[in-house]
């Protein structure tokens, strides 16, 4: 009987000791907040902790950031985290601005494009009413420059006969 009481006392003491060592919600929250602040893709996320359950709220920039935030917190093995509930939302994306395309290449636009591409050797530039037509052989760098000029001026182009040197 005495041995049973001693053994029971040891078990109770061990339970009290182990229960007292469990991380407090405030400590867990502090560690989770560190994880959130350490990564700029998690901007907008907030964490609340109750009984070791982390609940994420807030507005994230995209669904990848939303998923990565919860996954990162799970993978950090923060002591005391029992579960991560991801209640964050994704910020609505604004509609892209429509791009305008010049449909008629007037003389002013033609001269402007010729001026911007005058330093590129090995190409022939011609125009129809809607497009710039380029023929020739150019380096990769020059091709990038050409495509940049055409994109910036928002003109249609035909570069099927524009060969890139290797």
Beta strands, then each sheet from edge to edge (+ up, - down):
strand 1: 45-50
strand 2: 53-60
strand 3: 83-86
strand 4: 89-90
strand 5: 123-127
strand 6: 131-138
strand 7: 156-164
sheet 1: 1+ 2- 3-
sheet 2: 1+ 2- 4-
sheet 3: 5+ 6- 7-
end
